[in-house]
Amino acid sequence: MIAQVIVDVPVNRTNRPFDYRVPDWLTPIINVGSRVIVPFGPRKLQGYVVGILTQSAEALESTRIKDVEQVLDDTPPLTAELLKMSEWMSKQYLCPWVTAVQAMIPAVLKGKSEKWLTATDALDEETCGNSGLLWELNRKRHLPLAEVEKQFPDEYMLVPGWIHSGLLATEYQVTDRITRKQQSFVKCLLEKEQLAEAIVSLPARAEQMRRVLLLFAEHEGQTFSVQMMRDEHGISRSPLKSLEAKGWIAIEQVEVYRDPYANRRFAEKPKPQFTPLQQEVLAPILQSVQSQSYASYLLHGVTGSGKTEVYLEAIEQTLEKGREAIFLVPEISLTPQMVERFKGRFGADVAVLHSALSSGERFDEWRKIIRKQVKVVVGARSAIFAPFQNVGLIVIDEEHESSYKQEETPRYHAREVAIWRAKENDAVLLMGSATPALETYALATRGRYTLLQMPDRVGNRPMPEVHVVDMREELQAQNRSMFSRKLHEMIEDRLRKGEQMVIFLNRRGFSTFVMCRSCGYTMRCIHCDISLTYHKTNHTARCHYCGYTIAQPAHCPECQSEHIRFFGTGTQKVEAELAKLFPGIRVIRMDVDTTSRKGSHEELLNKFRAGQGDVLLGTQMIAKGLDFPRVTLAGIIAADTSLHLPDFRAAEKTFQLLTQVGGRAGRHELEGDVVIQTYTPEHYSIIHATRHDYPAFYQDEMLQRRRTGYPPYFRLVLITFSHEDVPVVIRGAHTMADYLRPRMAQTTILLGPVASPIARVKDRFRFQVMLKYRDEPHLAELLAQATAAFEEWNKQQKVLMTIDVDPYVLL
């Protein structure tokens, strides 16, 4: 038997399966999708079996191929469907096949190759001499090389000589990072009559031992965890050990799941009465679910129109057909509120996958999926790779969100992967948003997806009234505060009424930059072409690209002036200003700085829900998915922050953010208001957002895209080059561009090479080439050939090149 294995070497020249012989003793446990350890050159590497061939004994003998050394899993972590999808992703997104595979499995399954030093038979007590390292190796027989270097730095230089003389050898081992949580459980070994006799026979002073036996007498046949006995009954380990020594009980180690929601009780919520609008959009979706055939829908519904209930009903019907469902939400929308709704409806059938879980928790949730113990997965982008084998429905909530696009290799978009997977499984794809991505809406209007509309809120509640404030007029009226008079007045009104508010700012930190008013010096990152952001809590200036941090100087580093000041507005500064203008106001701030600790996101939202805060202040993470009955005001400070970025999607992102943040207000009985503060109130994205008019925005933005030649009229490929030396990176960019130009179709436009908008990040200079194209079926093939040619040129230069198909970030 021959196993075709892709090895964990993510470079172009190894981007193919390699053949390995499967020894007879591994034949029963190896399968397509298995993780294996194989020799590769001098190393041992982890690989993935992508095919199995059967050959005659003669053919196996005659071919000089190496053996598979180990199979790492009883159950393969990759299904045949996921392997097929990984091959498609490799071609679609121009990445090594193994990189696509690794995107699909939990971090703990990604083995790490490590070099070890081993003692040969020639090493014994006589040959050890005075060497501490040789004595240690004689005792342990092998040690990791990294540990040898750390523990025996003085002898490390002697290692090559000992290897040459045959005392030592080196080998590569793959270390697996899997950990499984074990818990101690106690079970009774006595029959009912024996148990009664044992209780009577115990001396009076053995109080805790008696309590243990009484517990088993009350709960016949049950087992109890040692932790539960300690926490709830005050029983220590000592009496348990004594009972075990008598042979009356057994203490066993049992593997348990690390469940982040184990101590939570989710109340089962009754199904609501569907509105006529919900029933209307559900009808075709449920018909497709029943017929078990591929169909794709775009559900365009305003904020508060009841889209989530439509999703839940579609999932319930899918489960009734015996199929499985994947529900994707943007990372920032994966609130405890959403988890609560799913656990309340589907209970233990739900697995949750997102970045706030520990590696162990994520691994255990993933194991529930592969063991078929759950039927629904709720998660962020990577949950699309859930190893289900009978997917019937994929839902993408807030489908316009840029977080569905991965910004590291493989640079996939979850929506495109979902389309592939839905077609492969004859499943239903349901995408929903109040502000769909322009490309998605354009395809829906052309019939690629079925367009479903929900233009009204549940119960015909009114959309919040939107007030646009021109901050130029505020300045003329001598108001230099970050709060307009309108917003100030409305905050006072809500405080008086005891209602809650959401204030949104698309930035974190105290100020956006630090500048000297005497000489104009601006504090910049020494590694990147970007200004440093001031953080007041620890008085530091920080780069949000590479993490470089310095203490805030008292004097200008350039001219020594004391007039060094903070400019711009960050969430910390807004919080300080609120406290100054409204004494006693209770502000709950949510940004990357306040939610970095595990569980802090949920903790802050629960405080706000419980009425312990008047204002929820934050960045993008508060813009979506939140539903609080007492929020009646949404204030948006510096609404046009994202409007002037060098990005063709700037207007679209601004419209989406304003609409989504505004949608947090007045979702229940109380009516809501939205205050948008801007310096460009005449911009069409802001005008249409105030009117909640997506179709009008779509028409205006499509005219802009057609005029400038951007999606959905053209598709894009962004090729970025980086290197420590400017001349080298320029040569690399021109080498690639010169290869592509004569070979491209005439309809394809090549822009560049030019410096990237952020020309230096982490001490590497950046250049880019952009391709604009329409319907060019052979472009992926051409780019693969160009990459191979570039790698040949790049052997000595070491220029880093990344290719991003359909990029979302152009900086």
C-alpha positions in Angstrom: 0.0 0.0 0.0 1.3 3.5 -0.9 0.2 6.6 0.9 0.3 9.9 -1.0 1.4 12.5 1.5 1.6 16.3 1.4 4.3 17.3 3.9 4.5 20.4 6.1 6.9 22.4 3.9 4.9 25.3 2.6 7.0 26.2 -0.5 6.3 25.9 -4.2 8.7 23.1 -5.1 7.2 20.7 -2.5 3.6 21.6 -3.3 2.6 18.1 -4.4 2.0 14.7 -2.8 5.0 12.4 -2.1 4.7 8.6 -2.1 5.5 6.6 1.1 5.2 2.9 1.7 2.7 1.9 4.4 4.1 -0.8 6.7 1.7 -3.8 7.3 1.3 -2.8 11.0 0.0 0.6 10.0 -2.4 -0.6 7.3 -5.5 -1.0 9.5 -5.3 2.5 10.9 -4.2 4.7 8.0 -6.9 6.5 6.0 -7.2 9.4 3.6 -7.2 12.5 5.8 -4.8 10.9 8.5 -2.0 12.9 10.0 1.3 11.0 9.6 5.0 11.3 10.5 7.2 10.7 7.5 11.0 11.1 6.8 11.7 14.0 4.5 15.4 14.5 3.7 17.2 14.5 7.0 14.1 15.5 8.9 10.9 13.9 10.2 7.9 15.9 9.3 4.1 15.9 9.9 2.2 15.2 6.7 -1.4 14.6 5.6 -2.5 11.6 3.6 -4.4 12.8 0.4 -4.6 9.5 -1.4 -4.0 5.7 -0.9 -2.8 3.5 -3.8 -2.6 -0.3 -3.7 0.4 -1.9 -5.5 1.7 -5.4 -5.9 4.4 -6.7 -3.6 6.9 -6.8 -6.5 6.2 -3.1 -7.3 6.7 -2.1 -3.7 10.0 -4.0 -3.5 11.3 -2.5 -6.7 10.5 1.2 -5.8 13.0 2.9 -3.5 10.5 4.8 -1.3 10.6 5.4 2.4 8.1 4.2 5.0 5.4 6.1 6.9 6.7 6.0 10.4 3.7 6.9 12.5 -0.1 7.5 12.2 -1.1 10.2 14.7 -4.9 9.8 14.9 -7.4 7.0 15.4 -9.9 9.1 13.5 -8.6 11.2 10.6 -9.1 14.9 11.3 -9.8 15.7 7.7 -12.7 14.4 5.7 -12.5 13.6 2.0 -14.6 16.7 1.3 -12.2 19.0 3.3 -9.2 17.6 1.4 -10.9 18.2 -1.9 -11.7 21.8 -0.7 -8.1 22.4 0.4 -6.9 21.4 -3.1 -9.4 23.9 -4.6 -8.3 26.6 -2.2 -4.7 26.0 -3.0 -5.4 26.8 -6.7 -7.9 29.5 -6.1 -5.9 31.5 -3.6 -2.4 30.6 -5.0 -1.1 29.1 -1.7 0.7 25.9 -0.9 -1.7 22.9 -0.5 -0.5 22.2 3.0 -1.2 25.8 4.1 -4.8 25.4 3.0 -5.0 22.0 4.9 -3.6 23.6 8.1 -6.3 26.4 8.0 -8.8 23.6 8.5 -7.5 22.0 11.7 -7.1 23.2 15.3 -3.8 24.7 16.3 -3.0 21.8 18.6 -2.9 19.4 15.7 -0.2 21.3 13.8 2.8 19.3 14.7 6.2 20.9 15.2 9.4 19.4 13.9 12.2 19.5 16.5 15.9 18.5 16.3 17.1 16.0 19.0 20.5 14.8 20.1 20.6 11.1 20.8 23.3 8.8 22.4 24.6 6.0 20.2 25.6 2.5 21.4 29.2 3.8 21.5 28.3 6.1 24.4 28.8 4.5 27.9 30.1 5.4 31.3 33.7 5.1 30.2 33.4 7.4 27.3 31.5 10.1 29.2 34.6 11.4 31.0 34.1 14.8 32.7 31.3 15.9 30.4 28.0 16.8 32.1 26.2 16.7 28.8 27.5 13.2 27.9 26.5 11.9 31.4 23.0 13.4 31.0 22.7 11.8 27.5 24.0 8.5 28.8 21.2 8.6 31.4 18.3 9.9 29.2 19.6 8.7 25.8 18.1 11.7 24.0 17.5 15.5 24.5 16.1 18.3 22.4 19.0 20.3 20.8 17.5 23.6 22.0 17.5 22.3 25.6 21.2 21.2 25.2 22.2 24.7 24.0 20.4 26.2 27.0 21.6 23.8 29.7 25.2 23.1 28.5 26.3 26.3 26.7 30.0 25.6 27.4 29.9 22.1 25.8 27.5 22.9 22.9 30.5 23.7 20.6 31.9 20.2 21.2 28.7 18.5 19.9 29.8 18.4 16.2 33.0 16.6 17.2 31.1 14.0 19.3 28.7 13.4 16.3 31.7 13.0 14.0 33.3 10.5 16.3 30.1 8.4 16.5 29.2 9.0 20.2 26.1 11.1 19.3 23.7 11.4 16.5 20.9 13.8 15.6 17.4 13.1 14.6 14.2 15.1 13.9 11.1 14.4 15.9 7.6 15.8 15.5 6.1 16.9 18.7 2.3 16.8 19.0 0.7 19.6 21.1 -2.5 17.7 21.9 -3.5 17.8 25.5 -6.7 16.2 26.8 -8.2 17.2 30.0 -8.5 14.5 32.6 -10.7 14.6 35.7 -10.9 12.2 38.7 -14.2 10.4 39.2 -15.2 8.2 42.1 -17.4 5.1 41.8 -18.6 2.7 44.4 -17.5 -1.0 44.1 -20.0 -2.3 46.8 -23.4 -3.9 46.4 -26.4 -2.3 48.2 -26.2 -4.7 51.2 -22.4 -4.5 51.4 -22.6 -0.6 51.3 -25.0 -0.6 54.3 -22.7 -2.9 56.3 -19.7 -0.8 55.4 -21.4 2.4 56.7 -22.2 0.8 60.0 -18.7 -0.7 60.4 -16.9 2.7 60.2 -15.7 4.2 63.5 -17.4 7.4 64.7 -14.3 9.6 63.9 -14.4 8.6 60.2 -17.0 11.2 59.5 -15.9 12.1 56.0 -15.6 8.5 54.9 -19.2 7.9 56.1 -20.5 10.9 54.2 -18.9 9.5 51.0 -20.6 6.1 51.4 -23.9 7.8 52.3 -23.7 9.8 49.1 -23.4 6.6 47.1 -26.3 5.0 49.1 -28.6 8.0 48.2 -27.5 8.0 44.5 -27.3 4.3 43.6 -25.1 3.5 40.6 -23.9 7.1 40.1 -20.3 8.4 39.9 -19.1 11.7 41.3 -16.1 13.9 40.4 -13.5 14.4 43.1 -13.8 18.2 42.5 -17.6 18.1 43.1 -17.2 16.1 46.3 -14.6 18.7 47.5 -16.6 21.8 46.4 -20.1 20.8 47.4 -19.6 18.3 50.2 -16.3 19.4 51.7 -14.7 15.9 51.3 -10.9 16.0 51.0 -8.8 13.4 49.1 -7.5 11.7 52.2 -10.8 9.8 53.1 -11.2 8.9 49.4 -7.7 7.3 49.4 -8.6 5.4 52.6 -11.8 4.0 51.1 -9.9 3.1 47.9 -7.3 1.2 50.0 -10.2 -0.8 51.5 -11.4 -1.7 48.0 -14.8 -0.1 48.6 -14.4 2.7 45.9 -12.3 3.2 42.8 -10.9 6.6 41.7 -10.5 6.8 37.9 -9.1 9.3 35.5 -11.7 10.2 32.9 -11.2 12.4 29.9 -13.6 15.3 29.9 -14.3 18.2 27.4 -13.1 21.7 28.3 -16.5 23.3 27.8 -16.4 27.2 28.1 -20.1 27.1 28.8 -20.2 24.2 31.2 -21.3 26.2 34.2 -23.9 28.2 32.3 -27.6 27.5 32.2 -29.3 28.6 29.0 -33.0 29.1 29.4 -35.1 27.5 26.7 -36.9 30.3 24.8 -40.3 29.7 23.1 -40.5 30.2 19.4 -41.9 33.7 18.5 -44.9 34.2 16.4 -43.5 34.9 12.9 -44.5 38.2 11.2 -46.0 38.0 7.7 -42.7 39.3 6.4 -40.7 36.6 8.1 -43.1 33.9 6.8 -42.7 35.3 3.3 -38.9 35.0 3.2 -38.9 31.7 5.1 -41.1 29.9 2.5 -38.5 29.6 -0.3 -35.7 28.9 2.1 -37.5 26.1 3.8 -38.6 24.7 0.5 -34.9 24.4 -0.6 -34.0 22.8 2.8 -36.7 20.2 2.3 -35.7 19.4 -1.3 -32.0 19.1 -0.2 -30.7 20.8 -3.3 -28.2 23.7 -3.7 -29.8 27.1 -3.5 -28.3 30.5 -2.4 -30.2 33.4 -0.9 -29.3 37.0 0.1 -31.6 38.2 2.9 -31.5 42.0 2.9 -33.3 43.1 6.0 -33.0 46.3 8.0 -31.6 46.3 11.5 -34.2 44.9 13.9 -36.2 43.2 11.2 -35.9 39.7 12.8 -33.3 38.1 10.5 -31.9 36.0 13.4 -35.3 34.2 13.9 -35.4 33.4 10.2 -31.9 31.8 10.6 -32.9 29.8 13.7 -36.0 28.4 12.0 -34.0 27.4 8.9 -31.5 25.6 11.1 -34.2 23.8 13.0 -35.8 22.5 9.8 -32.3 21.4 8.6 -31.8 19.4 11.7 -35.2 17.8 11.3 -34.1 16.5 7.9 -31.1 14.8 9.7 -28.6 17.3 8.3 -26.1 19.7 9.9 -25.8 23.5 9.9 -22.9 26.0 10.1 -23.7 29.5 11.3 -21.0 32.1 10.6 -20.9 35.5 12.3 -18.1 38.1 12.2 -15.7 37.8 15.2 -16.8 41.1 16.6 -20.5 40.0 16.4 -20.0 36.7 18.2 -21.4 38.1 21.4 -22.6 36.0 24.4 -26.0 37.2 23.4 -25.8 35.2 20.1 -24.4 32.1 21.9 -27.3 32.4 24.4 -29.9 32.4 21.6 -28.4 29.3 20.0 -27.8 27.3 23.2 -31.3 28.2 24.4 -32.8 26.9 21.1 -30.6 23.8 20.3 -28.9 23.1 23.7 -26.1 20.5 23.6 -26.3 20.2 19.8 -24.3 23.4 19.5 -20.5 23.8 19.3 -19.0 27.3 19.4 -15.7 28.2 17.7 -14.1 31.6 18.2 -10.8 33.2 19.1 -11.8 34.0 22.7 -11.6 30.3 23.6 -8.4 28.7 24.7 -6.6 26.3 22.3 -7.8 23.4 24.5 -11.4 24.6 24.5 -11.4 25.1 20.7 -9.9 21.6 20.2 -12.6 20.0 22.4 -15.4 21.8 20.6 -13.8 20.6 17.3 -13.7 17.0 18.7 -17.4 17.2 19.4 -18.0 18.0 15.7 -15.8 15.2 14.3 -17.3 12.7 16.8 -20.8 13.7 15.6 -21.9 14.8 19.0 -23.2 18.2 17.8 -25.2 19.2 14.8 -24.8 23.0 14.7 -21.6 25.0 14.7 -21.6 28.7 15.5 -18.4 30.5 14.9 -16.3 33.1 13.2 -14.6 32.8 9.8 -12.7 29.4 10.3 -15.9 27.7 11.4 -16.6 27.2 7.7 -14.1 24.3 8.0 -16.2 22.4 10.6 -15.6 18.7 9.8 -19.3 17.8 9.3 -20.1 15.1 6.7 -23.7 16.1 5.9 -24.0 19.9 5.7 -27.5 21.0 4.8 -27.4 24.7 5.6 -24.7 27.4 5.8 -25.7 30.8 7.2 -23.5 33.9 6.9 -24.8 36.7 9.1 -23.6 40.3 8.4 -22.2 38.9 5.1 -20.6 42.3 4.2 -18.1 42.1 7.1 -14.5 42.4 6.0 -13.5 40.0 8.9 -14.7 37.1 6.7 -11.6 37.7 4.6 -8.4 36.2 6.0 -5.4 38.5 5.7 -2.8 35.8 6.1 -2.0 32.9 3.8 -4.3 31.2 2.8 -6.1 34.5 1.9 -9.5 33.0 1.5 -12.9 34.6 1.8 -15.4 32.6 3.9 -18.2 33.5 1.6 -16.5 32.0 -1.4 -15.5 28.8 0.6 -19.2 28.6 1.8 -20.4 28.7 -1.8 -18.1 25.9 -2.8 -19.1 23.8 0.2 -22.8 24.4 -0.2 -22.6 23.3 -3.9 -20.5 20.2 -3.0 -23.1 19.2 -0.3 -26.3 20.2 -2.2 -26.9 22.5 0.7 -28.6 25.9 1.2 -26.5 29.0 1.5 -28.2 31.9 3.3 -26.5 35.2 3.6 -28.0 38.1 5.5 -27.2 41.8 6.1 -28.8 45.2 6.5 -26.0 46.5 4.3 -24.9 43.8 1.9 -21.5 43.9 0.2 -21.9 45.7 -3.1 -20.5 42.6 -5.0 -23.1 40.3 -3.3 -26.0 42.7 -3.9 -25.0 43.1 -7.6 -24.9 39.3 -8.0 -28.3 39.0 -6.3 -29.8 41.6 -8.7 -28.4 39.6 -11.6 -30.0 36.4 -10.4 -26.9 34.6 -9.1 -28.5 34.6 -5.6 -32.2 34.8 -4.8 -32.9 38.2 -3.2 -35.2 38.3 -0.2 -36.2 41.6 1.3 -37.3 42.6 4.9 -37.6 46.4 4.7 -39.5 46.8 8.1 -38.6 46.3 11.7 -40.5 43.7 13.8 -43.9 45.1 15.0 -43.5 47.9 12.6 -41.4 49.8 15.0 -40.0 53.0 13.5 -36.4 53.2 12.4 -34.4 55.6 14.7 -34.5 59.3 13.8 -31.1 60.4 12.4 -29.6 63.8 13.2 -26.6 64.9 11.1 -24.3 67.5 12.7 -21.9 69.5 10.6 -18.9 69.8 12.9 -17.6 72.8 10.8 -20.6 74.8 12.0 -19.9 73.7 15.6 -16.3 75.1 15.3 -17.7 78.4 13.9 -20.0 78.5 17.0 -16.9 78.3 19.2 -17.7 74.7 20.3 -14.3 73.0 20.4 -15.6 70.0 22.3 -15.7 66.6 20.7 -19.4 66.5 21.4 -21.7 68.7 19.3 -24.4 70.7 21.0 -27.0 68.3 19.7 -25.3 65.2 21.1 -24.5 67.0 24.4 -28.2 67.8 24.8 -29.3 64.3 23.9 -26.9 62.7 26.4 -28.2 64.9 29.1 -31.8 64.0 28.1 -31.1 60.2 28.3 -29.3 60.6 31.7 -32.3 62.4 33.0 -34.7 59.6 31.7 -32.4 56.8 32.9 -32.1 55.4 29.4 -28.9 54.0 27.9 -26.6 55.1 25.1 -24.1 53.7 22.6 -21.2 56.0 21.5 -19.1 54.8 18.7 -15.6 55.8 17.6 -13.6 53.9 15.0 -10.3 54.2 16.9 -8.7 53.1 20.1 -6.2 54.8 22.3 -6.3 58.3 23.7 -5.1 60.3 20.7 -4.3 59.4 17.1 -0.9 61.0 17.0 1.5 63.0 19.1 3.0 66.2 17.7 5.3 69.0 18.8 3.6 72.4 18.4 7.0 74.2 18.3 8.7 72.4 15.4 6.0 70.1 14.0 7.8 66.9 14.8 5.4 63.9 14.8 6.2 60.8 16.8 6.5 57.9 14.4 7.3 54.2 14.6 11.0 53.5 14.0 10.0 50.3 12.2 6.9 51.4 10.2 5.8 54.4 8.3 3.0 55.1 10.7 2.3 57.6 13.5 2.3 56.3 17.1 -0.9 56.4 19.0 -0.9 57.7 22.6 -2.4 55.5 25.3 -3.2 57.4 28.5 -3.6 54.4 30.9 0.1 53.6 30.8 1.4 56.9 29.3 2.9 55.2 26.2 2.9 55.8 22.5 2.3 52.6 20.5 2.4 51.4 16.9 -0.8 49.5 16.1 1.0 47.7 13.2 4.1 46.1 14.8 3.5 46.8 18.6 6.6 49.1 19.0 6.0 51.1 22.3 7.8 53.9 24.0 7.2 56.0 27.1 5.5 59.3 26.4 8.3 62.0 26.4 8.0 65.2 28.4 10.0 67.1 25.8 10.1 67.0 22.0 12.9 64.6 20.9 13.7 67.0 18.0 13.8 70.5 19.5 13.5 69.7 23.3 10.3 71.9 23.5 7.8 71.2 26.3 5.0 71.9 23.8 4.4 68.3 22.8 0.7 67.6 22.5 -1.8 64.9 21.6 -4.0 65.3 18.6 -7.0 63.5 17.2 -9.5 61.5 19.3 -9.4 58.0 20.7 -11.8 56.0 22.9 -9.8 56.8 26.1 -10.0 60.5 25.4 -13.8 60.3 24.8 -14.2 58.5 28.1 -12.2 61.2 29.9 -14.3 63.9 28.2 -17.6 62.3 29.1 -16.5 62.1 32.8 -15.6 65.8 32.7 -18.8 67.1 31.0 -21.3 64.8 32.8 -20.1 64.2 36.4 -21.2 60.8 37.7 -21.8 59.3 34.2 -21.1 55.6 34.2 -19.1 54.7 31.1 -18.3 51.1 30.0 -15.5 51.2 27.4 -15.0 48.4 25.0 -12.0 48.3 22.7 -9.0 46.0 22.1 -7.3 47.4 25.2 -10.2 46.6 27.6 -11.2 43.3 26.1 -7.9 41.5 25.8 -8.4 39.4 29.0 -10.4 36.2 28.5 -14.1 36.7 29.4 -13.8 40.5 29.6 -16.0 41.0 26.5 -18.9 39.1 28.1 -18.3 40.7 31.5 -18.6 44.2 30.1 -21.7 43.5 28.1 -23.4 41.8 31.1 -22.6 44.9 33.2 -24.2 47.1 30.6 -27.3 44.8 30.2 -27.7 44.8 34.0 -28.0 48.6 33.9 -24.6 49.2 35.6 -23.5 51.6 32.8 -25.2 54.6 31.1 -22.9 54.6 28.1 -21.4 51.8 26.1 -18.4 53.4 24.4 -16.4 51.5 21.9 -14.9 50.7 18.5 -16.2 48.4 15.9 -16.9 45.6 18.3 -20.0 47.4 19.6 -21.3 48.2 16.1 -23.1 44.9 15.4 -25.0 42.1 17.0 -26.0 44.0 20.2 -29.6 44.2 21.3 -30.3 46.2 24.4 -34.0 47.2 25.1 -33.1 50.4 27.0 -30.6 51.9 24.4 -32.3 54.8 22.8 -29.4 56.9 21.6 -26.5 56.1 19.3 -23.8 58.7 18.9 -21.2 58.5 16.2 -18.1 60.7 16.7 -16.0 61.5 13.6 -18.3 59.6 11.2 -16.0 60.2 8.3 -12.8 58.8 9.8 -12.9 55.9 7.4 -14.2 58.0 4.5 -10.9 59.4 3.4 -8.7 56.3 3.5 -6.9 55.3 0.3 -9.4 52.5 -0.3 -12.0 52.2 -3.0 -14.4 50.6 -0.4 -14.1 53.7 1.9 -17.6 55.0 1.1 -19.2 51.6 1.4 -17.5 50.8 4.7 -18.7 54.2 6.1 -22.3 53.7 5.0 -22.3 50.2 6.5 -20.8 51.4 9.8 -23.2 54.3 10.2 -26.2 52.1 9.4 -25.1 49.3 11.7 -24.3 51.6 14.7 -27.5 53.5 14.2 -29.4 50.2 14.2 -28.5 49.6 17.9 -31.0 52.4 19.0 -34.7 52.0 19.5 -34.9 48.3 18.8 -37.7 47.6 21.3 -40.6 49.7 22.9 -38.7 52.9 23.3 -38.0 55.0 20.2 -34.4 55.8 19.3 -32.2 58.6 18.0 -28.9 58.6 16.1 -26.5 61.6 16.1 -23.9 61.5 13.3 -21.1 64.0 13.7 -19.2 64.7 10.5 -17.1 67.3 8.6 -18.6 66.1 5.2 -22.4 65.9 5.6 -22.8 66.4 1.9 -21.2 63.0 1.0 -23.6 60.6 -0.5 -22.7 57.7 1.9 -23.7 59.9 4.9 -26.8 61.3 3.2 -28.1 57.8 2.3 -27.2 56.4 5.8 -29.4 59.1 7.5 -32.3 58.0 5.3 -31.7 54.2 5.8 -31.7 54.0 2.0 -29.5 51.2 0.8 -30.8 51.0 -2.8 -30.0 54.7 -3.3 -26.5 54.3 -1.9 -26.0 51.2 -4.1 -26.9 53.1 -7.2 -24.5 56.0 -6.4 -21.7 53.7 -5.4 -22.1 51.5 -8.5 -21.6 54.6 -10.7 -18.4 55.4 -8.9 -17.1 51.8 -9.2 -17.9 51.7 -12.9 -16.2 55.0 -13.5 -13.0 54.0 -11.6 -13.0 50.3 -12.7 -13.3 48.5 -9.4 -15.4 45.6 -8.2 -18.0 44.4 -9.0 -17.1 45.6 -12.6 -13.5 44.3 -12.3 -11.9 41.7 -10.1 -8.5 42.5 -8.3 -5.3 40.7 -7.5 -2.8 42.5 -5.2 0.8 41.3 -5.3 2.9 42.8 -2.5 6.7 42.6 -2.2 8.8 43.4 0.9 12.5 43.5 1.7 14.9 45.3 4.0 16.5 47.1 1.0 14.6 49.4 -1.3 16.5 48.6 -4.5 16.1 44.9 -4.0 12.3 45.1 -3.4 11.9 47.4 -6.5 13.8 44.9 -8.6 11.6 42.1 -7.3 8.4 44.0 -8.1 9.6 44.8 -11.7 10.7 41.2 -12.3 7.2 40.0 -11.6 5.5 42.8 -13.5 7.8 42.2 -16.5 6.9 38.5 -16.6 3.2 39.1 -16.4 2.8 42.0 -18.9 3.4 40.1 -22.2 1.5 37.1 -21.1 -1.8 38.7 -19.8 -5.0 38.9 -21.7 -5.6 42.3 -23.4 -8.5 43.1 -21.1 -6.3 42.8 -17.9 -4.8 46.0 -16.5 -1.5 45.9 -14.6 -1.0 48.9 -12.2 2.4 49.5 -10.8 4.9 48.6 -9.5 4.5 51.4 -6.9 5.3 51.8 -3.2 2.5 50.5 -1.0 0.3 53.1 0.8 2.2 52.2 4.0 5.6 51.9 2.5 7.4 50.3 5.5 6.2 47.8 8.1 8.5 46.1 10.6 11.6 47.5 9.0 10.7 46.0 5.6 10.0 48.3 2.6 6.9 47.4 0.6 6.0 47.7 -3.1 3.0 46.4 -4.9 1.5 45.4 -8.3 -2.3 45.3 -8.8 -4.1 43.4 -11.6 -7.6 44.4 -12.7 -9.4 41.8 -14.8 -12.7 40.5 -16.0 -13.5 36.9 -16.8 -10.0 35.6 -17.3 -10.2 31.8 -16.7 -6.4 31.2 -17.0 -5.2 34.0 -14.7 -4.6 31.6 -11.7 -2.6 29.4 -13.9 -0.5 32.3 -15.2 0.1 33.6 -11.6 1.2 30.1 -10.6 3.7 30.1 -13.5 4.9 33.7 -12.6 5.4 32.6 -9.0 7.6 29.7 -10.1 9.7 32.0 -12.3 9.9 34.6 -9.5 11.1 31.9 -7.0 13.9 31.0 -9.5 15.0 34.7 -9.6 14.5 35.1 -5.8 16.9 32.3 -4.6 19.6 34.8 -3.6 17.5 37.9 -3.1 15.0 36.7 -0.4 12.2 39.1 -1.3 9.0 38.2 0.4 6.0 38.1 -2.0 2.3 37.7 -1.2 -0.6 37.3 -3.6 -4.0 38.4 -2.5 -6.9 37.4 -4.7 -9.9 39.8 -4.2 -8.1 41.8 -1.6 -10.0 43.7 1.2 -7.0 45.6 2.6 -5.1 47.7 0.1 -2.8 49.4 2.6 
